[in-house]
Amino acid sequence: MLHLRYFVAVAEELNFSAAARRLHMATSPLSQRIKDLERELDHRLFERDTHRVSLTPAGEALLPLARDVLDQVNSIPHRLREAIPQERSTMFVGIPSGVHPRLREHVNTLAERVGEWCELLRWPGTSKALITGVCENRLALALARLPISDPSLDLLPVMSERLGAVVPADRFAGRDSVALADLADLCFVVAPHEIRSAYFDQLDRELLERGIKKRIKLSDAGHGGIAEIVSSGMAFYFSMLDPGSPMHGFAMENTKVLPFSDFEAQLETALIWRHDRASGGDLDELVETAREVFADPLHA
């Protein structure tokens, strides 16, 4: 099973370094495991050179088979729960850092609505970790930042939050907005891979296209570390404009959040679950109730 997981990760990323980060392992042992699998199957699965990785015909044939096997293995826990029903089950909903209090209220409402037959507990994590948790059936539901492209997941948009620029307060004293040109001499902070959502990768690319070239890449810091860099006067970042967002708890004395006058950034959050668990599976009732509770997307 592990070798198939490694193979699927490399096949989907077509990049050994990216697949290794996704699997939380080093590149060298991942490469060795792929070679072990190729020897066991007596087929070369990838074409590799210094510039690109691509699937061989054998790799193309193996990918849907491997996904099917892994899906069946991942479904064992909830199929077992279906076969041996309990009077009151325990399920987990993933909660990313900085989730808006109004979304938390909706999660509380959902927990109350299903309380008679299900104990719904919160599980913290980054969006990437929570998406993996749902895919692997460790979490029933999760709130996660868009975009999400995994075809095994269903998603329900639940909140849209406007983003502004977190800037050094002393450099922008008296300002009530900021333009991209005002930030050209500052570095954009690239957060560590573990806490960075896919949308912030998209913003990074857009900023490059708009002429914001300088970068500070952090490898071992959280949101507090990002605020520390901004407060020093050398960098900027993005954060929620709504003062009710808990992300404002990371503010420091020399930081402020300003809206953009010439750039629009919005962070979208969705409720996600595995499609196969809600289509005649064990999550039917939970998902139906969640659709009612989260029926009207929030805006901040």
C-alpha positions in Angstrom: 0.0 0.0 0.0 2.8 2.4 0.8 4.5 1.8 -2.5 1.3 2.5 -4.3 0.7 5.7 -2.3 4.3 6.8 -3.3 3.6 6.0 -6.9 0.3 7.9 -7.0 1.9 11.0 -5.4 4.7 11.1 -8.0 2.3 10.4 -10.8 0.0 13.2 -9.8 2.8 15.7 -9.1 5.2 14.6 -11.9 7.9 16.0 -9.6 9.8 13.9 -7.0 10.5 16.9 -4.8 6.9 18.0 -4.7 5.7 14.5 -4.1 8.2 14.1 -1.3 6.9 17.2 0.4 3.3 16.0 0.0 4.3 12.7 1.6 6.3 14.4 4.4 9.5 12.5 3.4 12.8 13.1 1.8 13.3 12.8 -2.0 16.0 10.2 -1.9 14.0 7.4 -0.1 11.0 8.2 -2.2 13.0 7.7 -5.4 14.3 4.4 -4.0 10.8 3.2 -3.2 9.7 3.9 -6.8 12.7 1.9 -8.0 11.7 -1.0 -5.7 8.2 -0.9 -7.1 9.5 -0.9 -10.7 11.6 -3.9 -9.9 8.7 -5.8 -8.2 6.4 -5.1 -11.2 9.2 -5.6 -13.8 8.1 -2.4 -15.5 9.6 1.0 -15.8 6.9 3.5 -14.5 8.5 6.9 -15.1 10.7 8.5 -17.7 13.2 10.8 -15.8 15.7 13.3 -17.0 17.1 16.5 -15.6 14.1 18.6 -16.8 11.0 16.6 -16.4 9.3 13.5 -15.1 6.6 11.7 -17.2 4.7 8.4 -17.0 5.6 5.5 -19.2 2.8 3.5 -20.8 3.1 1.0 -17.9 2.8 4.0 -15.4 -0.3 5.3 -17.3 -1.9 1.8 -17.0 -1.0 1.4 -13.3 -2.3 4.9 -12.2 -6.1 4.1 -12.3 -5.5 0.7 -10.8 -3.5 2.1 -7.9 -6.1 4.8 -7.2 -8.8 2.2 -7.2 -6.9 0.0 -4.8 -6.1 2.9 -2.4 -9.7 4.1 -2.5 -10.9 0.6 -1.5 -8.3 0.4 1.3 -9.2 4.0 2.5 -12.9 3.1 2.6 -12.5 0.1 4.9 -13.0 2.1 8.2 -16.3 3.7 7.2 -17.5 0.4 5.5 -16.8 -1.4 8.8 -18.7 1.3 10.7 -21.6 0.7 8.3 -21.5 -3.0 8.8 -21.4 -2.7 12.6 -23.5 0.4 13.4 -23.1 2.1 16.7 -25.8 3.9 18.7 -23.9 7.2 18.6 -20.8 7.5 16.4 -17.9 9.9 16.7 -16.8 11.9 13.7 -14.3 14.7 13.1 -14.5 17.9 11.2 -11.3 19.6 10.2 -10.8 23.3 11.1 -7.9 25.3 9.6 -6.1 28.1 11.5 -7.7 31.5 11.3 -11.2 30.2 10.5 -13.8 33.0 10.9 -15.9 33.0 14.1 -19.1 33.0 12.1 -18.0 29.7 10.4 -17.3 28.3 13.9 -20.8 29.2 14.9 -22.1 27.2 11.9 -19.9 24.2 12.9 -21.4 24.4 16.4 -24.9 24.5 14.9 -24.2 21.4 12.9 -22.8 19.6 15.9 -26.0 20.4 17.8 -28.3 19.3 14.9 -26.6 15.9 14.6 -25.9 15.5 18.3 -28.5 12.7 18.9 -26.7 10.2 16.7 -23.3 11.7 16.1 -20.6 13.3 18.3 -19.0 15.8 15.9 -15.5 16.9 17.2 -13.1 19.5 15.7 -9.7 18.5 14.4 -7.2 21.3 13.7 -4.7 21.4 10.9 -3.5 23.2 7.7 -5.8 23.1 4.7 -3.4 20.7 3.0 -3.4 18.3 5.9 -7.1 18.5 6.3 -7.8 17.7 2.7 -5.5 14.7 3.0 -7.4 13.7 6.2 -10.7 13.7 4.4 -9.3 11.8 1.4 -7.9 9.1 3.7 -11.2 8.9 5.8 -9.7 10.1 9.0 -12.0 13.2 8.9 -15.6 13.1 7.9 -15.7 16.8 6.9 -13.3 19.7 6.8 -13.3 23.4 6.2 -10.5 24.0 3.7 -9.2 26.9 1.6 -9.9 26.8 -2.2 -8.8 26.0 -4.8 -9.2 22.2 -4.4 -8.9 19.9 -7.4 -9.1 16.4 -5.9 -11.8 14.6 -8.0 -12.7 12.3 -5.1 -14.1 15.3 -3.0 -17.3 17.2 -3.1 -17.2 20.8 -1.8 -19.7 23.4 -0.7 -18.5 27.0 -0.8 -19.2 28.5 2.7 -17.3 31.8 3.0 -15.5 34.5 1.0 -13.1 36.8 2.8 -11.5 39.9 1.3 -7.8 40.1 1.7 -5.7 43.2 2.2 -1.9 43.9 2.5 -0.2 43.5 5.8 2.4 46.2 5.7 4.8 48.0 8.1 2.6 50.6 9.8 5.3 53.3 10.1 5.9 53.3 6.3 2.1 53.7 5.6 1.1 56.0 8.4 -2.1 57.9 7.5 -2.9 55.7 4.6 -6.3 54.0 4.2 -5.4 51.9 1.1 -2.4 50.7 -0.8 -1.6 50.1 -4.5 0.7 47.4 -5.8 3.2 50.0 -7.0 3.6 51.2 -3.3 4.9 47.7 -2.4 7.5 47.3 -5.2 10.4 48.0 -2.9 9.2 45.5 -0.3 9.6 41.7 -0.3 6.6 39.5 -0.5 6.7 36.8 2.3 6.4 33.3 0.9 5.1 31.3 3.9 6.4 27.8 4.7 4.9 25.1 2.4 3.2 23.4 5.4 1.0 26.4 6.2 0.6 27.9 2.7 -2.6 27.2 0.9 -2.8 26.8 -2.9 -4.4 30.2 -3.2 -1.3 31.9 -1.8 0.7 30.2 -4.5 -1.7 31.7 -7.0 -1.3 35.1 -5.5 2.5 34.7 -5.6 2.3 34.1 -9.4 0.0 37.0 -9.9 2.3 39.4 -8.0 5.3 38.3 -10.1 3.3 39.0 -13.3 2.4 42.5 -11.8 6.0 43.4 -11.1 6.4 42.5 -7.5 9.7 40.6 -7.8 11.3 40.5 -4.3 10.7 37.5 -2.1 11.5 36.3 1.4 11.0 32.6 1.7 10.4 31.2 5.2 11.0 27.6 6.0 10.3 27.3 9.7 7.9 29.9 10.9 4.2 30.3 11.5 1.9 33.3 11.1 3.6 35.0 14.1 6.9 34.7 12.3 5.4 36.3 9.1 4.2 39.3 11.2 7.6 39.6 12.7 9.2 40.0 9.3 6.6 42.5 8.2 7.0 44.6 11.4 10.7 44.9 10.7 9.8 47.0 7.7 11.2 44.9 4.9 8.2 42.9 3.7 4.4 42.6 3.2 1.9 39.7 3.2 -1.8 39.1 2.8 -4.4 38.8 5.5 -8.2 39.1 6.1 -9.5 42.7 6.1 -12.4 41.9 8.4 -11.4 43.0 12.0 -13.4 40.1 13.3 -11.0 37.5 11.7 -8.8 35.8 14.3 -5.9 36.3 11.9 -5.8 39.9 13.4 -4.5 38.3 16.5 -1.1 38.0 14.8 -0.8 41.7 14.4 2.2 43.5 15.9 2.9 47.0 17.0 4.3 48.0 13.6 1.9 46.2 11.3 -1.4 47.2 9.8 -3.8 45.7 7.2 -4.8 48.0 4.3 -7.2 47.3 1.4 -5.8 47.4 -2.1 -6.9 50.2 -4.5 -5.9 48.3 -7.7 -5.9 44.6 -6.8 -8.5 42.2 -5.7 -7.8 39.2 -3.5 -10.4 37.0 -1.9 -9.9 33.8 0.2 -12.6 31.2 -0.4 -13.4 28.5 2.1 -15.4 25.4 1.4 -16.8 22.5 3.4 -15.5 19.2 1.9 -16.2 15.5 2.1 -15.5 12.3 0.1 -18.1 11.9 -2.6 -18.3 8.1 -2.1 -19.2 8.5 1.6 -22.1 10.8 0.9 -23.6 8.9 -2.1 -25.3 6.1 -0.3 -22.5 5.9 2.2 -22.1 6.6 6.0 -22.1 10.4 5.6 -25.5 10.8 3.9 -27.3 12.2 6.9 -24.4 14.3 8.1 -23.8 15.9 4.7 -27.5 16.6 4.2 -27.7 18.4 7.5 -24.5 20.3 6.7 -25.9 21.5 3.4 -28.9 23.0 5.3 -26.7 24.6 8.0 -24.2 26.1 5.5 -26.8 26.9 2.8 -26.1 30.6 2.6 -22.4 31.4 2.0 -20.9 34.0 4.3 -19.0 37.2 3.2 -16.6 39.2 5.2 
